[in-house]
Structures are given as C-alpha cells and as structure tokens.
Amino acid sequence: MPDPTQLALFTAAALLLAVTPGPGLFFVAARTLAGGRAEGVASSFGTGLGGMAHVLAGSLGVSALVLASAELFTALKLAGAAYLVWIGCRTLRAARRDAAAVLGGAALPPAGPRRAFRDGVLVEALNPKTAAFFLAFLPQFVDPAAGGVALQFVLLGSLSIALNTLADLGVALAAGRIRDGAAAGPALMRRLREASGAAMIALGLGLALARRPAS
C-alpha cells in the first residue's frame, strides 16, 4: 500500500477530478433529464461498474495492450462512440414520441433503471479514454517497493471509482430536481429530453475524435 501521505495526495487529486465536469457527469445528467432520478442513479452505478472493468484490466496489463495497438484502440473507441450516438438518437425519438402520446392522452413507460444501468456499464467500458486515464494517473501513486503492485492499482482505482460514483450520484439527484420542476410543463420536458439526447450524441462524436495517447 502507498504510504499515508501518498494516499492522502491521491484521494485529494481523485476527488478534485471526480467533481470536475467531464463526459461521465454529463452522461449521468443527460440520462437523468431523459428518464428521471431512478435512471440517473442506475446509470451512475453502471458507469462505476464499467470503470472497474478498466481498473481490473489495467492491473492485468490488458489496457496497456489496447493503448499500444492503434487498431484495438480505434475499434474500442468507435464502438463506444456508436453506442453513445445510438442512445442519443433513441432519446430524441422517445422525447418526440412521448410528447405526441401526451397530446393524445396516452402515457408511455420510461426506459427504466435496468436499461440505464446497462447503458452506463457499456458506455464506460467502451471508453478507451478511461483506460488511458487510469494508466496515466494511478501508477504515479503506486509504490513498487511496497510490493503487490497489481493490488495497489486495484485499490487506488476502486477508491477513484467510488469518488466518481458519489459525484455522479450528486449530479443525478440535482438533475432529478430540475426534471421534477419541469414535469408540469410537457413542452419544457420535451426540450430537456431533446437536449439530453443531443448531449449524448455530442459525447459520442467527441469520443470518436479522441486520439490514441502517445506512447
């Protein structure tokens, strides 16, 4: 384990990074505005689980292999980008469809927490920039002299994921209050959902343009 001073420095840095607005926070906010607080909370835990996949892969060296291969990095990047764009398009269609249903006196069910959780797992697991982050950030706080390098990597990564998840949950709760306030106005709700769908599409396009980190 890193010494207490190193651990404190890591915790402070990881906390700062967790609350800094980024793709993960925006994804959770968009999912909450589109489907409600329950879906936002579910997507928060989903992105946490997807992030843990990168932590475990990094500890085994799999992430390093992906980042070393331009072909593997591009394949993973495009898969994640396509999935985000697909979610965004689906959200846009649902917003317009549900608005029409409300005008017609019908109510359509939301996507549900289960799908939101699955989407969160896949979006984060298919994001090579998350792998790049862990491989660039965590090793700075790993002490080889203390032994158990892989275990240190996993423990530090788990702490970072926990802080990220707490930040995501805070965003989900805040976005949920905004959504609840807009629930009485169907037109405003439709605009919020359309904006969340557009945000997901923008995130997907941004991921598609991500460059492979320099070796």
C-alpha positions in Angstrom: 0.0 0.0 0.0 1.1 3.6 -0.6 2.2 5.5 2.5 -0.4 7.6 4.2 0.9 10.8 2.7 0.8 9.4 -0.9 -2.7 8.0 -0.2 -3.9 11.4 1.1 -2.5 13.1 -2.0 -4.1 10.6 -4.3 -7.5 10.9 -2.5 -7.4 14.7 -2.9 -6.4 14.6 -6.5 -9.1 11.9 -7.3 -11.7 13.9 -5.5 -10.9 17.0 -7.5 -11.0 15.0 -10.7 -14.3 13.4 -9.7 -16.1 16.7 -9.3 -14.6 18.3 -12.4 -17.3 18.4 -15.1 -16.5 15.8 -17.7 -18.1 13.2 -20.0 -19.2 10.9 -17.2 -21.0 13.7 -15.3 -22.6 15.0 -18.4 -23.8 11.5 -19.4 -25.4 10.9 -16.0 -27.1 14.4 -16.1 -28.4 13.7 -19.6 -29.7 10.2 -18.6 -31.4 11.7 -15.5 -33.1 14.5 -17.5 -34.2 12.0 -20.1 -35.6 9.3 -17.8 -35.7 10.6 -14.2 -33.8 10.3 -11.0 -34.0 6.5 -10.8 -32.4 6.1 -14.3 -29.7 8.7 -13.3 -28.8 6.7 -10.2 -28.8 3.5 -12.1 -26.5 4.9 -14.8 -24.2 6.2 -12.0 -23.7 2.7 -10.7 -23.4 1.4 -14.2 -20.6 3.8 -15.2 -18.9 2.8 -11.9 -19.0 -0.9 -12.8 -17.8 0.0 -16.3 -14.9 1.9 -14.8 -14.0 -1.0 -12.6 -13.6 -3.1 -15.8 -10.8 -0.7 -16.8 -9.2 -0.9 -13.3 -9.1 -4.7 -13.4 -7.9 -4.7 -17.0 -5.2 -2.2 -16.2 -4.0 -4.2 -13.2 -3.6 -7.2 -15.6 -1.9 -5.1 -18.4 -4.8 -5.5 -20.8 -5.5 -1.8 -21.0 -1.8 -1.2 -21.8 -2.1 -3.7 -24.7 -5.2 -1.9 -26.1 -3.5 1.5 -25.9 -0.3 0.1 -27.5 -2.4 -1.1 -30.5 -3.8 1.6 -32.8 -6.3 -0.9 -34.3 -7.6 -2.1 -30.9 -7.9 1.4 -29.6 -9.8 2.6 -32.7 -12.1 -0.4 -32.6 -13.0 0.2 -28.9 -13.3 3.9 -29.4 -15.7 3.7 -32.4 -17.8 1.0 -30.6 -18.2 3.3 -27.6 -18.9 6.3 -29.8 -21.5 4.5 -31.8 -23.3 3.3 -28.7 -23.4 6.8 -27.3 -24.8 8.2 -30.5 -27.4 5.4 -30.7 -28.5 6.2 -27.1 -28.8 9.9 -28.0 -30.8 9.2 -31.1 -33.1 6.9 -29.2 -33.6 9.6 -26.5 -34.5 12.2 -29.2 -37.0 9.8 -30.8 -38.5 8.9 -27.4 -38.9 12.6 -26.4 -40.9 13.3 -29.6 -42.9 10.1 -29.4 -43.8 10.6 -25.7 -44.8 14.3 -26.4 -47.2 13.1 -29.1 -48.5 10.5 -26.7 -49.2 13.1 -24.0 -51.1 15.2 -26.5 -53.1 12.2 -27.4 -53.9 11.4 -23.8 -51.6 8.3 -23.6 -48.6 7.7 -21.4 -45.5 5.7 -22.5 -43.3 4.0 -20.0 -39.7 5.3 -19.5 -36.7 3.2 -20.5 -36.2 2.1 -16.9 -33.3 1.8 -14.4 -32.2 -1.6 -15.7 -31.6 -0.3 -19.2 -30.0 2.9 -17.8 -27.6 0.7 -15.7 -26.7 -1.4 -18.7 -26.1 1.7 -20.8 -23.8 3.1 -18.2 -21.7 0.0 -18.0 -21.3 -0.3 -21.7 -20.6 3.4 -22.3 -17.8 3.5 -19.7 -16.4 0.1 -20.5 -16.2 1.0 -24.2 -14.4 4.3 -23.5 -10.6 3.9 -24.1 -10.0 7.3 -22.6 -11.0 5.9 -19.2 -8.3 3.2 -19.7 -5.8 5.9 -20.7 -6.7 7.9 -17.6 -6.1 5.1 -15.2 -2.9 4.0 -16.8 -1.5 7.6 -16.7 -2.8 8.6 -13.3 -2.7 5.6 -11.0 0.9 4.5 -11.5 2.1 7.8 -10.1 0.9 6.7 -6.7 1.9 3.1 -6.8 4.9 2.2 -4.7 6.8 -0.7 -6.3 9.0 -1.1 -3.2 5.9 -1.9 -1.1 5.1 -4.9 -3.3 1.7 -6.0 -4.6 1.7 -3.5 -7.5 -1.4 -5.0 -9.1 -3.3 -5.0 -5.7 -2.2 -1.3 -5.2 -3.5 -0.5 -8.7 -6.9 -2.1 -7.9 -7.3 -0.5 -4.5 -6.4 3.0 -5.8 -8.6 2.5 -8.8 -11.5 1.4 -6.6 -11.2 4.5 -4.5 -11.2 6.7 -7.6 -14.3 4.9 -8.9 -16.1 5.3 -5.6 -15.4 9.0 -5.6 -16.6 9.3 -9.2 -19.7 7.4 -8.4 -20.5 9.7 -5.4 -20.1 12.7 -7.7 -22.3 11.1 -10.3 -25.0 10.4 -7.7 -24.9 14.0 -6.7 -25.4 15.1 -10.3 -28.3 12.6 -10.7 -30.1 14.0 -7.6 -29.6 17.6 -8.8 -30.7 16.9 -12.3 -33.7 14.9 -10.9 -34.8 18.0 -9.0 -34.6 20.1 -12.3 -36.6 17.4 -14.1 -39.2 17.3 -11.3 -39.6 21.0 -11.6 -40.2 20.8 -15.3 -42.6 17.8 -15.1 -45.7 20.1 -15.0 -44.8 21.5 -18.4 -44.7 18.9 -21.2 -43.1 21.3 -23.7 -40.2 22.1 -21.3 -39.8 18.4 -20.5 -39.6 17.6 -24.2 -36.9 20.2 -24.7 -34.9 18.9 -21.7 -35.1 15.4 -23.1 -34.1 16.5 -26.6 -31.2 18.5 -25.1 -30.1 15.4 -23.2 -30.2 13.3 -26.4 -28.2 15.9 -28.3 -25.7 15.9 -25.4 -25.2 12.2 -25.7 -24.7 12.4 -29.4 -22.1 15.2 -28.9 -20.3 13.0 -26.3 -20.3 10.1 -28.8 -18.9 12.3 -31.6 -16.3 13.7 -29.1 -15.2 10.1 -28.3 -15.0 9.2 -32.0 -12.5 12.0 -32.4 -10.3 11.0 -29.5 -6.7 10.4 -30.3 -4.7 7.5 -29.1 -2.3 8.6 -26.3 1.3 9.0 -27.4 3.5 6.1 -26.4 
